[in-house]
Amino acid sequence: MSSGKPARPRKRPTFEELPEVMKVQDAARYLGVAPSTIYEAVRRGEFPALRLGQRVVISRWHLAQALGIGEEGERRVVVSPETRRPA
């Protein structure tokens, strides 16, 4: 039985609010994508994750690395040798 109030959508957590190790659903909510998108990227090896039997978990550190942000959530610019311009 419902109380008549519409369900409140979950707010997107800040990077600092994410747990150190999270479920795919938590990472998907933070990124604003469907969990199936994360599972598919993990399957293709495009997104770092840890498999624990049937369970897939993502560390906040790996999420930061994949997004190019620091542990505190600040944006970091990473220049690889392939993208660096010649002097």
C-alpha positions as CSV (number, residue, x, y, z in Angstrom):
1,M,0.0,0.0,0.0
2,S,1.4,3.4,-0.9
3,S,1.1,6.6,1.1
4,G,0.0,8.5,-1.9
5,K,3.3,10.4,-2.2
6,P,5.3,9.9,-5.4
7,A,8.6,8.1,-4.8
8,R,11.5,10.6,-4.5
9,P,14.3,9.9,-7.0
10,R,17.6,9.1,-5.4
11,K,20.0,12.1,-5.7
12,R,23.3,11.6,-7.4
13,P,26.0,11.2,-4.7
14,T,29.1,13.4,-4.7
15,F,32.4,11.7,-5.3
16,E,33.2,12.1,-1.6
17,E,30.0,10.3,-0.6
18,L,30.9,7.2,-2.6
19,P,32.0,4.2,-0.5
20,E,35.6,3.0,-0.9
21,V,34.2,-0.2,-2.6
22,M,30.9,0.0,-4.3
23,K,28.3,-2.0,-6.2
24,V,27.9,-1.5,-9.9
25,Q,24.5,0.2,-9.2
26,D,26.3,2.9,-7.0
27,A,28.9,3.6,-9.7
28,A,26.1,3.8,-12.3
29,R,24.1,6.2,-10.3
30,Y,27.2,8.5,-9.8
31,L,27.9,8.3,-13.6
32,G,24.3,8.8,-14.6
33,V,24.2,5.6,-16.7
34,A,22.4,2.3,-16.5
35,P,24.1,-0.5,-14.5
36,S,24.0,-2.6,-17.7
37,T,26.3,0.0,-19.3
38,I,28.9,-0.6,-16.5
39,Y,28.6,-4.4,-16.7
40,E,29.1,-4.3,-20.5
41,A,32.2,-2.0,-20.1
42,V,33.6,-4.3,-17.5
43,R,33.0,-7.3,-19.7
44,R,34.9,-5.6,-22.6
45,G,37.8,-4.6,-20.2
46,E,37.0,-0.9,-20.7
47,F,36.2,-0.2,-17.1
48,P,38.2,-1.4,-14.0
49,A,36.4,-3.7,-11.7
50,L,37.0,-6.6,-9.3
51,R,35.1,-9.8,-9.7
52,L,34.2,-11.7,-6.4
53,G,32.6,-14.8,-7.7
54,Q,29.4,-13.7,-9.5
55,R,29.6,-10.2,-7.9
56,V,31.3,-7.2,-9.6
57,V,32.6,-4.4,-7.4
58,I,34.3,-1.1,-8.2
59,S,36.8,0.7,-6.0
60,R,36.5,4.5,-5.6
61,W,40.2,4.7,-6.5
62,H,39.7,2.9,-9.8
63,L,36.7,5.0,-10.6
64,A,38.8,8.1,-10.0
65,Q,41.5,6.8,-12.2
66,A,39.1,5.9,-15.0
67,L,37.6,9.4,-14.9
68,G,40.9,11.2,-14.5
69,I,40.0,12.8,-11.1
70,G,41.9,12.9,-7.9
71,E,40.8,11.1,-4.7
72,E,39.2,14.3,-3.4
73,G,37.1,14.6,-6.6
74,E,39.1,17.4,-8.3
75,R,39.5,17.1,-12.0
76,R,43.0,16.1,-13.1
77,V,44.4,16.5,-16.6
78,V,46.5,13.5,-17.7
79,V,48.8,14.0,-20.7
80,S,50.1,10.8,-22.2
81,P,53.1,10.8,-24.5
82,E,50.7,10.1,-27.4
83,T,48.7,13.3,-26.9
84,R,51.6,15.6,-26.0
85,R,52.5,18.1,-28.6
86,P,56.1,18.3,-29.8
87,A,58.0,21.3,-28.4
